[in-house]
Amino acid sequence: MKVHEYLEVDKNMKCFCVKCGHVFCGVDDNYKKYCKRAELTGDDYGVKVYLHDHMFVQYIEYYCPGCYTLLSQEQAPAGHEPVPDFKYNPKDLKNFMNEKK
């Protein structure tokens, strides 16, 4: 099942890169925790964005560690945990995928 342009879920409920086949994790986990990441600041892309309490927003890019395909981008405060794009219950997703056949 396709999740993003370069991410799919297999029959074992694992999220993987469609370009190189790298398996990240189960669908109940956040694949971004297993990505290579580039953390950029306003100095890197020309605009400084502030949040409350004078915190800078960081621009984060997530790459597949197998082929370095860009998978996702987000803006978040420095040190913030990766924001999940999706989180599925494996049992429910498996039932859904079986119904689609």
N, C-alpha and C positions, 0 to 999 in steps of 0.2 A: 504494500500500500504506500503510495506516494505521500510524503508529509511536507516536504519542501522541494525546491527545484533539484537539489542534490542529495536529499535524504529520503530513505524509504524504510519501512518496517517489514521484516521478513516473517515467515510462518512461525518462527521461534520467539517472536515478540522482541526482536533486537533491532535497534536503529543502526543503519549503516549508510555509508557514502556510496552513491550510485556510480561515481567515476572510478573509484579504486577498490571498493568492497570493504573498506575499513569498518569494523564493527565498534560502535561507541559504547553502548549500554542497552539495558532493557528499556522498554517504553515507559516504565514507571519511574525513570531517573531522568536527570537533565543532561542531555548529550553535551552541552556546552562545557561542563566540568571536565570533559575528556578531550577538548579541542586545544589546538595551539591558539594563542591569543596575541593580538597586538593591541596595546593600550596607548591611545593617543590623547594628548591634551590639546587645549585651545592653541597653544604655541605651534603644534604640529599641523593643524588644519586652518589656522588663521583667525578663529573666533573664540574668545574666552566667554564661556557661559557660566554664570554663578547660580547656585542654589541658595537656600536660606543658610544662615550662619557662615557665609563666605566660603562655602564648599564649591570646588570646581566640578563641572560635569566632565566626565571622561568618555571618550568615544572608543568603543571596544569592537574589534573585529575578531570573529571566530573562524578558524581554518581547520580543515581536515588534517590530522597529523600524518596521514598516509600519502596525500597528493597535494596538499596545501591549497585546495579549492576553498574559496571564500564561501562560508555557509550562512553566516548571519552577522548582523551589526546591531549595536545598541548604544544608547547613551545612558550612563548611570553615574552616581557619585563614586569617586575613587574608593577602591576597596570593597565595593558592593558585590554581593554574590551574583553570578549570572542569572538573568531573568529567564525562566523557562518559556520556550515557545509553545510547548505542549506537554501534557502529562496524561497518559492513558492508563486505565485499569487494564492489565493484560488479559484478564478473563473476558471482560466486556468487549475489548477490541478483537480478540480471537473469535468470539461469537459473531461480531459484526463482519469480520472478514470471511467467515464460513458462510454467512447468509448471502454475501455478494457473489459467491461462486455459482 
